[in-house]
Amino acid sequence: MNILLVYPEYPDTFWSFKHSLRFIAKKAAFPPLGLLTVAAMLPDDWSKKVVDLNVEPLTDSHLGWADMVFLSAMIVQKESALQVIARCKRKGKKIVAGGPVFTTQHEQFEDIDHFILNEAEITLPLFLRDLAAGSPKPLYATEKRPDISQTPVPLWSLIDLKNYATMSIQYSRGCPFNCEFCDIIIMNGRTPRTKTPAQMKKEFQALFDAGWRKSVFIVDDNFIGNTRKVKQLLSALIEWQQQHKFPFALLTEVSANLARDEELMQLMSAANFFKVFLGLETPNQDSLLECDKKQNTIGSMAEVVNTIHRHGMQVMGGFIVGFDHDPENIFEMQVRFIQQIGVVTAMVGILTALPQTRLWHRLKAEGRLISDATGENTDGRLNFIPRMEKEKLIEGYQKLLTTLYSPKNYYKRINTFLKNYRPTARTRLNKEDLLAFIRAGWRLGIVSRDRFRYWKLIVKTFFVKPRALPIAVELAIHGFHFEKILERVCRTPDYQGRS
């Protein structure tokens, strides 16, 4: 059996980093971890190929080789997935589909032959059993949560690691919190399930043996969901990193309670974490209570960010406007908040009702849903009727983005961040980093209208905090990417007050 595993293309978004990738000659930010893990669950005697449309095109020869096509996608990849499905059907190929967009919206995909929904550790074996018996069903779904300590190591041999900026590993699934807008608990539940320390060391070793020596993204939606177990893991990872001379710089997603656990921050720092994504959402307390983000109402979020920065981890933040309780001046509040706390990479989006979330069900009951979610909440599109006047919300959002990502404010945030940041991570600089510095020197330091800001940042960092120089260059490069994305986002029809 020849199995072709296809990963659809991501649109050009804030988190695609497509314009930043050019500086380091990479084709995509992250690999298709889910498909590589599914590939490891398939029979060993099957032939497997992965085509990631973010790094290469899907050719007729690929499809001609395949007996069956496996497809996985996030909601934001829906349009690309539909194009892949259409091509497969024209070639008469059977399609097996799973992943977030199919789990929550499978009824919208008429041309899929077999849906493997929810978590593949449970549903995929059922499909494989029926396929071997010659009677596979059209849909496999479950409400059970698998023990992911039995999940196999991804088949890294199916991709060229050199195409990617960062590798990915998963440690846990599930989040103990219950934010109204979040679909994580729909997918993975509220009780975090974890892999064992021994299992994680095995996965780290697999990447090391494959030749990887750069950053690794632990893709959990809340890495610290089970603090007792994660501390046990971190102790094991510290030992592994020390034994291998710290080959990996780590990043992940966490919740605000990280800043209230000194031991946990020290362990993460010692394990070589250098970035964390944190859903800060909004400075408006009523909006936080509205969406049940109660963990963000305890103490000062500015101090949370500063504390994490002082422990050597850069905070990347998620922010939202469009809550029912947002005041008229929420846009100015967000600008002041984000500038004050020095979160440079600030993903600011309009509230989105993702399928099957509590927010989606509430808005549907209120008759306020107007369209499906695009899965990309920074595209400026509304899929529900907001309490605030629509035109005012969209215009305010546009002004918020253009203000935050103006060169003056962007570089001011970099300097605020660097002032509080105490770099602790051990990073390995290589020829890609040198190439990025040279290209940044040309594109940002000579060609750009903001070259004086760039060189002022570089020179100041070099003399005041030299260990932070690589991250200062990286943030300046990301600013170039964000500027390009902003040009596209602010041209969307929604900014003219239309859906």
N, C-alpha and C positions, 0 to 999 in steps of 0.2 A: 504494500500500500504506500503510495506517494502522497504525503501530506504537505500542502503549502499553507503556511501560517502568515496571514497578511495583517499588517498594522496600518490603518488609515492615516492620512496626513493631518497634521494639526494646522489650523489657520494661523496667520501671523498675528500673535497676541502678545500681551505684556509678558507672559510666562514662556513663550516659545524661544525668546532670546535669539531669534534668527539673525538680527542685525549685529548682535554681539558675537555670535559664533564665527562670523567672517574674520574677526581679529585673530582667532586661534585656529583657523582653517578646519573647523568641525562642521558636520552636517546637521547634527541634532543635539539637543541638550541631554536627553535621557533615552535609554534603550526601552524596548517593549517588554518590560519585566513580566507582565502577566502571560504573554504568549510564550516566552521562554520557559516559564514555569509549567504551563500547560504542556508544552512540548516534552518536558521531562516526565510527564504523567502518561504519555502515549507509549504503546508497545515498543520495546527496544528494536524489534526487527522491522519496524516501519521506517521508511526514508522520510526525512523532514528537511524543509527549507523555510527560512523566514525572509519575507520581503517587508521591510519597513519603508513605507512610502515617504517618510521624512528624510531618507538617505538615498533611495534609489527608486526608479519607476517600476511599476508592475508590467511585465512584458507578456506578449502572447506565448513566448517560449516557456515562461513560468507556468502559465495556465495550461499549456499543452502537456507539461510534465505531470501536473497534479491529477490525482484520482479524486481528491476531496480538498476543499478550501476551508480552513479554520479562520474565523474573523473575530477580532475583539476590538472594542472601541469605547471611548468616553463619549459623553453627550456632545462635547465640542467637536468631535470628529465625525459627527453624523452625516454631513454632506459628502465627505470623502468616502465614508462607508457605503452610502447609497450608490456612488459611482462604481465602487468595487463590486458590489452586489450585481449591478446591471451588467458589467462586463462578464462576470462569472456565469450569469444566466444565459448570455448570448453564446457562451462557449459550452453550455450544457453541463456545467460543473455543480456538483452537490456542495451546499454551503452549510457549515456548522458555525453558529454564532453564540458568543457569550460576552460578558462584560457589562459595565454600568448602563450604557444606552439601551441594550437589549433587555436587561433585567427589569428596567422600569418602563420600557416603551416597546416591548416586543410586538405588540399588536399593530404597530405602524410599519412593520417590515414583512410584506406579504411574500417576498421571494426567497425567504430563508427556509431551508429544508429541515434543519434541526436546531432548536434553541437549547443551549446548555446554560441555564440561568443560575443565579445565586453563586455559591462558592463551588468551584470545580472539583474540589476534593471529594465532594459527595455526589454531584450530578454527572460528572464526566465518566466515572466507572460504570454507572447505570447505562449510559449511552453506549459505551464500548462493549458491555455485555450483550446488549440487544443487537448491536451492529454485528457482532460475531455470530449471533444466532440468526441473522438475516431479517430481523424485524425491528429496526430502530424507530422510535416514536418521534413525532414532530416537536415535542416539548418536554424538557426535564427541569423540574423546579423543586425546591425544598425550603422548609423553614428551619431546618436543623443547622447548627453551627459546627463545623468540623474542628477537630483537634489539629491545629496547624503545625504541631511538633512533628507531624508525619509528612509534611509538605516537602517534596524533593528540591534539591539544589537546581536552579535554572540552568538550562543548556547554553552556556556562554559560547560554546563552539559554533553556534548557528549564526552568530553575527561577527562583524569586524569591529572590535572595540575601539579602534582608532577613529571611527566615524563620530564618536560621542564625546561630549564634554565631561559628563559625569556618569558614573555607574549607579545602579539602584539595588537595594536589598530591602526586604520586608522583615520586620521583627514581630509586629503584632497587628491584630485587627480588632476594631471596636473602640468606642470612646465612652467614658463614664458620664459625660455631660449630655445634655438634651436640648441643644440650641434649635429653635423652631425652624430655621431656614436650612439646616444641614441635613444632607442625605446619607451621611456616614452611618448613622445608626440604622437606616433603612437597609443599607448594604451589609453591614458587619455587626450590628447589635451594640448594646451599651456595656456589655461585659468584655473587657479587653482579653483576648486570647493571645498567648505569646509562644514563640519558639524557645527552645532551651538554649542556655549559654553555649553548650557543646555544639548544637546545631548551627548557631550563628557563627561560631569560630570556623566551622566547616565551610560555611558560605563565604566568609571572608577569605579563607584559604583558597577557595576555588577561584575567586577573582584575582588573588595574588598570583596563583599558579598560571592564570591566563595572561599574566604580564601587566596587569593594571597597577598603576602607581600614582593615582591622582585622587580626586574627590569622590566620595561615595554618599549617595542620598539614601538614608533610611526612610522609606516612603510612608511610614505609619502616619495616620491622620492625627494621632496623639501618642507620640513615642513614650510619654510618661504617664499613660493611662493607669498603669499598675506600678506605682513607685517602688514597692517592695521588690518585685521581680526585676524591674529595670535596673535597680542598684546592683543586683546580683549579676545581671548581664554586663553592666559597665565594668565591674571588677574583672570579669573574664576578658573583656575587650581591651582593657588597659594592659593586661598581661600579654595578650596577643600582639598588640601594637608595639609594645616594648621589645618583644622577642624579634619582631620583624622590622625594627627601626622606624616605626611610624610611617608606613607606606601610604596610609589613607587619611585625608582630612574629611571629617564627617559633617553632614548637615541633616536636619530633620524638622518635623513639626511638633510643637508642644503647646501646652496651655499655660495661662498666666501663673498658676500655682508653682511653676518652676522657680520663680524668683523668691518664693517663701521657703525653699528647701536648700539650705546652704550645702549640705552634704551632696545632694543631687547635682547641684551646679558644679561643685568641685570635681565630682566623678566624671561628669560630661566633659569638662575642660581637660582633665587628665587623659580621657579617652581620645582626645583630639577633635572634639566638635568645635567648629568655627562659625557655623551659621544655624539659626533656628527660625522657622516661620511661626508667627504668632497671630491668631485672629483677634486683633484689638477692636475692630468694628467701628466704635464710635465713642466720642467723649460724653455723649448725652446719656445720662443714667436712666431716664425713662425708656429710651429705646433699647438699652441693654436689658432692662427688666421685661420689656415687651417680647423680646426674642429668647428669653430665658438664658441669657448669657450672664448668669449670676456670678460666675467665677471672676468676671471682670469688674464687678462692683465692689470688690474687697480691696481697700487700699488704693494707692495712687498708681495708675498705669504708667505714668512718667517714671516713677521710681522702679517699677517692674522692669521697664526697658533699660534704664540706667544700670540696674543691678546686673542684668544679664550681660550688658556690654562690658561691665567691669570684670566679668568672669571670662572674657575673651571670646564671646559669641555674639556675632552680629545679628540683630533682630531684623528680619524681613516681616513686614506687617500687612495684614488684610484689613481693609476698611470698607464700610458700607454706608450709603445714603439711600433714603427712600422708605425708612421705617414710618409707621403710622404716627409715632410720637416725635418725629423729627420736627424741631422748630424751624421757622422761616430762615433763621441765620445759621442753619446747620453747616452750610458750606464754608462760611468763615470760621466756624468753630473747628471744623476738621483741619483747615489749613493751619490754624494756630496750634492745634494739638500735635499734628504731624511734624511741623517745623520745630516745636518745642522739644519733642522727645528724640528727634534726630533719627527717625526711621527713614533711611534713604530709599530703599526699595519698598515703596508704599503702593500696594495694589488696591486701588480705590474703585469700587464698582457700585452700580445701582442694585438694590435688593432684587434677587431673582427667586421666583418660586420654582424650585426644582421638583420633578415628578415624585409624588407620593410622600413628600415631607409633610410635617405638621403645618407648615406655612401654606403649602399647596392645598391641603385639605381645607384649611380655614378660609382661604381666599375663594376656593371653589364654592364652599357653602355660602359665602357672602356674595356670590355672583361677580367676583372681581377678576377672575382669570380671563385673559384675552388671547393667549397664544402659548405655544410650547416654549420651554427654556432653550436658549442656544448653548448653554453650558459655559458661556464665556461672559462673566458679569462685568467685564470692562469694555464691552462693545457699545455701551450706551443704549441698549434696547430694553424696553419695558415689556414684560409679559403679564402684567396685571395693572389694574386701575389703582393708582396711588391716592393717599389722602391729600397730599399736597397737589396743587394744580400741576398737571403734567408738563406743560411748557416751562413752568417755573423750576420744576425738578430737573428737567433736561438741561436747561440753560445754566442752572446753578452747578450741575455736575460738570458741564463743559468748562465753566470758569474755574471750578475746583481743580480739575486736571491741568488746565493750562497754567494756573498759578503755581501748583506744586511742582510741575515739571519745567517751569521757566528756568533757564540756566542759573539765574541769580539765586533762586530758592533751592534748586537742586544742589548746587555746590555749597550753599550755606548749610544744608542738612548733612552733607558729607563732613564738613568741618565740625558740626555739632557732634556727630557720631564719633569722629576720631578723637575729639576732646575727652570723651568718657571711655573710649575703647582701650582695653588693655590686652593687646594680642598675646595669646598663650599657645596657639596651635603651631605645631611643627609642620611646615609646608615644604614640599620639594619643588623647587623651581627648575624648569627644564627649557628646552629650546622653544616650546610652544609659548611659554611665558615671555621669553625674550622677543619672539616674533610679535606677540600681542603688544609689548611695550613699544617696539619699533613702529608698528602700524598705528598705535594710538598717538605716538609722537608726531607722526605725519598727519593723520586724519583729524585728531583733536588739538594737536599742538601747533600745527602750521596752517592747515586748510580751514579749520573751524573759525567762526566769528568769535567763539569763546576761548580762543587759545590762551589769552592772558589768565583767565580763571583756571584753566587746566594746568599751566606751568606754575602758577602760584601755589596750587594744591600740591603738585608733585615736589616742588622745591621745599615747601614748608614741611611736608610729611617726611621727606628725606632727612632733614636736619632735626626735627622735633620728635618724630616717632618712626624711625626707619623700618622697624619690623612690620609696620602697617602699610608700607609702600605698595606691595602687591595688591592689597585689597582696595587701596585708593585708586590705583590704575583700573582695576576691575570695575569699580563703581562709576568711574568716569566713562568707561566703555559702555556700561549698561545705560548710562544717561543718553548716549547716542541712540541706542536701541529704543528707549522709551520715547525719545523725541520723534522717531520715525513712526512708531505706533500711534502716537498722539495725533500726528498729521492725518492718519487714516481714520481713527475713531471720530475725530471732530468733523469729518466730512460725511458721516453717515446721515441718512434721511431723518433719523430720530432727532437730530439736533435742530431740525427745522420744525419740530413739533408733530411729526407724523410717525405712525407705527411702522 
